[in-house]
């Protein structure tokens, strides 16, 4: 039966609620089967061991509705459940144009924040069609399916208040592309890893404070990146090349980084990194983590010593966006199917060029300009923005271990 055929026919909404146990869904529909009804819609939710099962069915043949009601109530009572049956016409009203998925990350997620988000969706002209929990730790992540308002104005309305509410909010257009193959490209320093690589080198050269000062100014957007890069690298002149292995061993991955990359690869995504740091470190990360793409600046080494110069194409703010486009072309994917993650001002062009730009524990100027922001120290929370649940991650991990 088509949607148009069910628009004005009599239907019954059968609601069952109570303590969850095996066999409830099968039992309800086995009971309904005796009355030759057709199933129009089903919705089932289990929360803290309590089930709410809704079945929208066509009205039974003439003279049988009373018996159906009595039988369903009797069956529910035998299962120590409660039943409610509501008569009406047709199916749900058609959803409004404009469909989006709103992902909310809270640590914790408060009732106050949830109320404010729901009110803002309504004020924007949207309707909440469904709410689904994606994860309960290390953050609480829930997804709202919203219709009736276009994605961009909804994003503007919600993201503006996210910081004040103490939550992270991502708004993306709903559609088949959500489950399509994607390319995820990350910054390295303070994103994929917890460190600034040039500062690790500088610590061995005894000039860490000077380099850190220039790095901070560059990340705030106060200095031209290329000029600051040359100034910082010049301080490393004369450093023995053996320090490269030491720096590699000192690099600390961000919590959740391995889980993020491992899960993305299982989903068939391609993953890359672009860095204003150095290939001496990113090449090692590419091999260790199984990355598909990696590009960074290269420290020049002559006669076993760092010369204080870099060689080749400079990876700066514009260069990161250019590399995102190059990686996407090599992966055979449109930019709309790319996700970029970064924290600094030199990531902004890349974040804006991607289909979804995620500011990860970023500077204020970056948070304000990106599509969405994540302000918890777990990189794998980005998976929730892609609609991946914590249970799916853990199930895949357990299968690998088995």
PLY file of the C-alpha trace (Angstrom):
ply
format ascii 1.0
element vertex 402
property float x
property float y
property float z
element edge 401
property int vertex1
property int vertex2
end_header
0.00 0.00 0.00
1.47 3.38 -1.01
1.76 6.46 1.18
-1.03 8.15 -0.75
-3.27 5.14 -0.19
-2.81 5.33 3.61
-3.31 9.10 3.87
-7.00 9.02 4.78
-7.86 5.43 5.73
-8.77 4.53 9.34
-5.75 3.34 11.33
-5.02 2.25 14.89
-1.98 3.34 16.89
-1.14 0.49 19.25
1.25 1.47 22.07
2.81 -1.06 24.44
5.04 -0.02 27.34
6.60 -1.71 30.33
9.63 -3.77 31.36
11.56 -5.04 28.36
12.08 -8.75 27.83
12.58 -11.05 24.81
9.52 -11.81 22.69
7.47 -8.64 23.17
7.63 -7.43 19.58
6.96 -10.89 18.15
4.13 -11.40 20.64
2.36 -8.15 19.77
2.45 -8.75 16.04
1.44 -12.39 16.48
-1.61 -11.08 18.36
-2.39 -8.52 15.63
-1.92 -11.08 12.86
-5.23 -12.77 13.77
-7.08 -9.62 12.62
-5.65 -9.30 9.09
-4.26 -5.81 9.65
-1.46 -4.25 7.60
1.54 -2.62 9.24
1.92 1.05 8.31
4.68 2.08 10.73
6.69 0.73 13.70
8.75 2.52 16.32
10.47 0.89 19.29
12.64 2.44 21.99
14.24 0.84 25.06
15.43 3.14 27.84
16.87 1.79 31.11
15.17 -1.55 30.59
11.75 -0.07 29.77
10.31 -0.60 26.29
7.92 1.62 24.35
6.65 -0.13 21.23
4.34 1.67 18.82
2.63 -0.05 15.88
0.50 1.87 13.42
-1.81 -0.60 11.63
-4.81 -0.47 9.37
-8.23 -0.87 10.91
-9.36 -4.53 11.04
-12.39 -5.76 9.07
-15.80 -4.48 10.13
-16.97 -5.71 13.50
-13.52 -6.90 14.66
-12.02 -3.73 16.19
-13.58 -4.29 19.61
-12.26 -7.83 19.76
-8.80 -6.66 18.64
-8.69 -4.07 21.41
-9.76 -6.57 24.06
-7.27 -9.18 22.87
-4.34 -6.74 22.78
-5.11 -5.48 26.30
-5.45 -9.07 27.54
-2.11 -10.05 25.95
-0.38 -6.96 27.40
-1.73 -7.78 30.87
-0.44 -11.34 30.58
3.00 -9.85 29.81
2.68 -7.42 32.74
2.69 -4.57 30.24
0.38 -1.63 29.61
-1.41 -1.02 26.31
-3.04 2.00 24.70
-4.91 1.97 21.38
-5.80 5.21 19.60
-8.04 5.47 16.53
-7.23 7.93 13.77
-6.77 8.50 10.07
-3.76 7.70 7.94
-0.06 7.89 8.72
2.20 10.61 10.15
1.83 13.95 8.42
4.50 14.45 5.73
7.73 15.89 7.07
8.54 19.44 6.04
11.14 20.27 3.43
14.67 20.62 4.70
16.01 17.69 6.68
19.00 17.82 8.97
20.77 15.77 11.60
21.74 17.64 14.74
24.39 15.92 16.85
24.85 17.19 20.40
27.85 16.25 22.55
27.66 16.97 26.27
30.07 16.30 29.10
27.60 16.17 30.79
24.47 16.82 28.72
22.14 18.78 30.99
18.37 19.08 30.89
18.78 22.85 30.61
20.92 22.54 27.47
18.56 19.98 25.92
15.56 22.24 26.55
17.33 25.21 24.98
18.30 23.19 21.89
14.76 21.86 21.42
13.31 25.37 21.82
15.78 26.81 19.32
14.88 24.12 16.76
11.20 24.97 17.16
11.84 28.73 16.95
13.78 28.14 13.71
10.72 26.48 12.17
11.97 22.93 12.57
10.26 19.84 13.90
12.06 17.10 15.85
11.11 13.81 14.18
13.34 11.48 16.17
16.00 11.51 18.89
18.60 8.77 19.18
21.50 8.29 21.61
24.82 7.63 19.90
27.04 7.29 22.97
26.96 7.51 26.75
30.74 7.78 27.30
33.27 9.32 27.21
30.63 11.95 26.38
26.87 11.78 26.02
26.05 12.09 22.32
22.52 12.33 20.96
21.23 12.87 17.45
18.10 14.84 16.55
16.46 14.23 13.16
14.91 17.58 12.22
12.68 18.56 9.32
10.97 21.75 8.18
14.00 24.06 8.13
17.03 24.22 5.83
20.38 23.08 7.21
22.35 26.34 7.04
19.95 28.57 9.01
19.45 25.76 11.53
23.22 25.42 11.96
23.58 29.17 12.44
20.83 29.23 15.06
22.17 26.30 17.07
25.95 26.58 16.85
25.88 30.20 18.01
24.60 29.17 21.44
26.57 25.93 21.82
29.45 27.31 23.89
27.12 29.14 26.28
25.16 25.91 26.80
28.29 23.89 27.51
27.75 21.50 24.58
29.15 20.86 21.12
26.64 20.88 18.26
27.04 19.72 14.66
24.34 20.23 12.04
24.57 18.39 8.71
22.13 17.76 5.91
20.41 14.39 6.11
20.63 12.08 3.12
22.36 9.13 1.58
25.75 10.85 1.71
25.82 10.35 5.49
26.72 6.70 4.98
28.74 7.16 1.79
32.50 6.77 1.66
34.37 9.80 2.90
37.83 11.26 3.14
38.88 12.54 6.57
41.90 14.86 6.70
43.41 16.00 9.99
45.90 18.52 11.19
48.66 16.88 13.23
50.01 19.16 15.97
47.49 19.53 18.85
44.92 17.57 16.83
46.10 14.06 15.93
48.85 14.39 18.51
49.02 16.30 21.80
52.31 18.00 20.97
53.72 20.74 18.75
56.45 18.88 16.89
58.71 21.88 16.39
58.68 22.43 20.15
59.85 18.85 20.67
62.79 19.55 18.34
63.40 22.90 20.05
63.63 21.22 23.47
66.63 19.26 22.19
68.16 22.47 20.78
67.66 24.40 24.02
65.45 27.05 22.42
62.00 25.77 23.41
60.78 29.04 24.94
61.66 31.11 21.89
60.00 28.65 19.51
56.88 28.31 21.68
56.41 32.07 21.70
56.50 32.28 17.91
54.27 29.19 17.53
51.57 30.65 19.80
51.51 33.92 17.89
51.26 32.10 14.57
48.40 29.87 15.75
46.48 32.95 16.90
46.80 34.32 13.39
49.03 37.20 14.46
51.99 36.18 12.29
52.36 34.96 8.72
52.81 31.20 9.00
55.57 30.86 6.42
57.65 33.60 8.00
57.17 32.14 11.46
58.06 28.66 10.16
61.38 29.84 8.75
62.13 31.79 11.93
61.49 28.79 14.17
63.33 26.27 11.99
66.37 28.57 11.84
66.74 28.10 15.59
67.31 24.37 15.01
70.45 24.87 12.89
73.23 22.48 13.84
71.03 20.00 15.69
72.17 16.40 15.16
69.87 14.37 12.86
69.74 11.58 15.44
67.23 13.74 17.30
64.57 12.75 14.75
64.18 9.28 16.28
64.03 10.78 19.76
61.26 13.18 18.73
59.29 10.37 17.10
59.40 8.43 20.37
58.20 11.50 22.31
55.12 12.13 20.19
51.90 11.47 22.15
48.74 10.60 20.23
45.58 12.43 21.29
43.20 10.21 23.31
40.87 8.44 20.88
43.12 8.98 17.85
43.78 5.29 17.22
40.08 4.45 17.70
39.05 7.18 15.28
41.41 6.08 12.53
40.81 2.36 13.04
37.02 2.83 12.88
37.16 5.12 9.85
39.27 2.55 7.98
36.77 -0.20 8.85
34.01 1.95 7.40
35.94 2.16 4.14
36.91 5.81 4.61
40.27 7.15 3.52
42.26 9.09 6.11
45.04 11.62 5.71
47.04 14.23 7.58
48.38 17.61 6.56
50.80 19.41 8.82
52.78 22.58 9.16
55.20 20.31 11.00
57.63 17.93 9.39
57.67 14.82 7.23
60.29 13.38 9.57
57.35 12.81 11.96
54.31 12.53 9.66
55.91 9.77 7.56
56.34 7.74 10.75
52.71 8.42 11.78
51.50 7.39 8.33
53.25 4.04 8.63
52.20 3.41 12.25
48.54 4.34 11.78
47.97 3.11 8.23
47.10 6.55 6.83
46.29 6.89 3.16
47.74 10.38 2.73
50.33 12.48 4.55
51.98 15.76 3.65
54.11 18.18 5.70
57.18 20.37 5.48
60.61 18.72 5.34
63.54 19.66 7.52
66.73 19.89 5.46
69.49 17.61 6.74
73.05 17.86 5.41
75.99 15.80 6.69
73.93 14.49 9.59
72.91 17.94 10.83
69.78 20.09 10.57
70.58 23.13 8.43
67.85 25.36 9.89
65.98 25.34 6.59
63.02 23.47 5.08
62.89 22.09 1.57
60.12 21.68 -0.99
56.59 23.04 -1.07
55.59 24.86 2.10
52.48 23.50 3.83
50.78 26.62 5.19
47.16 27.71 5.55
46.48 27.84 1.81
48.59 24.72 1.28
46.42 22.65 3.63
43.28 23.51 1.66
45.10 22.77 -1.58
46.20 19.37 -0.26
42.65 18.55 0.89
41.48 19.11 -2.69
44.37 17.04 -4.05
43.70 14.13 -1.69
39.98 14.24 -2.55
40.77 14.12 -6.27
43.13 11.17 -5.76
40.46 9.40 -3.69
37.87 10.07 -6.41
35.58 11.94 -4.00
33.89 15.35 -4.21
34.76 17.94 -1.56
31.25 17.54 -0.17
32.32 14.08 1.00
35.36 15.33 2.91
35.79 16.02 6.62
38.59 18.25 7.89
39.71 18.46 11.52
42.03 21.10 12.94
42.70 23.50 15.79
44.66 26.50 14.51
44.23 29.55 12.30
46.29 27.88 9.57
43.61 25.16 9.38
40.77 27.58 8.56
40.94 27.39 4.76
40.93 23.59 4.92
38.01 23.52 7.40
35.96 25.85 5.22
36.74 23.95 2.01
35.64 20.58 3.43
32.10 19.28 3.40
32.32 19.25 7.21
34.94 21.28 9.06
35.50 20.33 12.70
37.36 22.66 15.07
38.96 20.37 17.65
39.75 22.08 20.98
40.48 25.06 18.81
41.37 28.70 19.27
38.31 31.01 19.47
38.81 32.41 15.95
38.73 28.85 14.57
35.70 27.73 16.60
33.73 30.71 15.33
34.56 30.05 11.67
34.28 26.23 11.48
31.09 24.29 10.72
31.19 22.74 14.18
33.44 22.47 17.21
34.43 19.64 19.54
35.69 20.84 22.91
36.34 17.56 24.71
39.80 15.92 24.67
38.71 12.76 22.85
39.37 12.70 19.10
37.10 9.70 18.50
34.05 11.81 19.41
34.24 13.01 15.80
32.77 9.60 14.90
29.48 10.64 16.50
29.27 13.61 14.15
29.32 11.04 11.33
26.47 9.05 12.90
28.64 6.21 14.21
27.54 4.92 17.62
29.77 3.87 20.49
28.25 0.40 20.37
29.25 0.03 16.71
32.83 0.99 17.59
33.02 -1.46 20.48
31.39 -4.29 18.53
33.93 -3.89 15.73
36.75 -3.86 18.27
35.52 -7.04 19.94
35.24 -8.83 16.59
38.84 -7.93 15.82
39.99 -9.25 19.19
38.10 -12.46 18.61
0 1
1 2
2 3
3 4
4 5
5 6
6 7
7 8
8 9
9 10
10 11
11 12
12 13
13 14
14 15
15 16
16 17
17 18
18 19
19 20
20 21
21 22
22 23
23 24
24 25
25 26
26 27
27 28
28 29
29 30
30 31
31 32
32 33
33 34
34 35
35 36
36 37
37 38
38 39
39 40
40 41
41 42
42 43
43 44
44 45
45 46
46 47
47 48
48 49
49 50
50 51
51 52
52 53
53 54
54 55
55 56
56 57
57 58
58 59
59 60
60 61
61 62
62 63
63 64
64 65
65 66
66 67
67 68
68 69
69 70
70 71
71 72
72 73
73 74
74 75
75 76
76 77
77 78
78 79
79 80
80 81
81 82
82 83
83 84
84 85
85 86
86 87
87 88
88 89
89 90
90 91
91 92
92 93
93 94
94 95
95 96
96 97
97 98
98 99
99 100
100 101
101 102
102 103
103 104
104 105
105 106
106 107
107 108
108 109
109 110
110 111
111 112
112 113
113 114
114 115
115 116
116 117
117 118
118 119
119 120
120 121
121 122
122 123
123 124
124 125
125 126
126 127
127 128
128 129
129 130
130 131
131 132
132 133
133 134
134 135
135 136
136 137
137 138
138 139
139 140
140 141
141 142
142 143
143 144
144 145
145 146
146 147
147 148
148 149
149 150
150 151
151 152
152 153
153 154
154 155
155 156
156 157
157 158
158 159
159 160
160 161
161 162
162 163
163 164
164 165
165 166
166 167
167 168
168 169
169 170
170 171
171 172
172 173
173 174
174 175
175 176
176 177
177 178
178 179
179 180
180 181
181 182
182 183
183 184
184 185
185 186
186 187
187 188
188 189
189 190
190 191
191 192
192 193
193 194
194 195
195 196
196 197
197 198
198 199
199 200
200 201
201 202
202 203
203 204
204 205
205 206
206 207
207 208
208 209
209 210
210 211
211 212
212 213
213 214
214 215
215 216
216 217
217 218
218 219
219 220
220 221
221 222
222 223
223 224
224 225
225 226
226 227
227 228
228 229
229 230
230 231
231 232
232 233
233 234
234 235
235 236
236 237
237 238
238 239
239 240
240 241
241 242
242 243
243 244
244 245
245 246
246 247
247 248
248 249
249 250
250 251
251 252
252 253
253 254
254 255
255 256
256 257
257 258
258 259
259 260
260 261
261 262
262 263
263 264
264 265
265 266
266 267
267 268
268 269
269 270
270 271
271 272
272 273
273 274
274 275
275 276
276 277
277 278
278 279
279 280
280 281
281 282
282 283
283 284
284 285
285 286
286 287
287 288
288 289
289 290
290 291
291 292
292 293
293 294
294 295
295 296
296 297
297 298
298 299
299 300
300 301
301 302
302 303
303 304
304 305
305 306
306 307
307 308
308 309
309 310
310 311
311 312
312 313
313 314
314 315
315 316
316 317
317 318
318 319
319 320
320 321
321 322
322 323
323 324
324 325
325 326
326 327
327 328
328 329
329 330
330 331
331 332
332 333
333 334
334 335
335 336
336 337
337 338
338 339
339 340
340 341
341 342
342 343
343 344
344 345
345 346
346 347
347 348
348 349
349 350
350 351
351 352
352 353
353 354
354 355
355 356
356 357
357 358
358 359
359 360
360 361
361 362
362 363
363 364
364 365
365 366
366 367
367 368
368 369
369 370
370 371
371 372
372 373
373 374
374 375
375 376
376 377
377 378
378 379
379 380
380 381
381 382
382 383
383 384
384 385
385 386
386 387
387 388
388 389
389 390
390 391
391 392
392 393
393 394
394 395
395 396
396 397
397 398
398 399
399 400
400 401
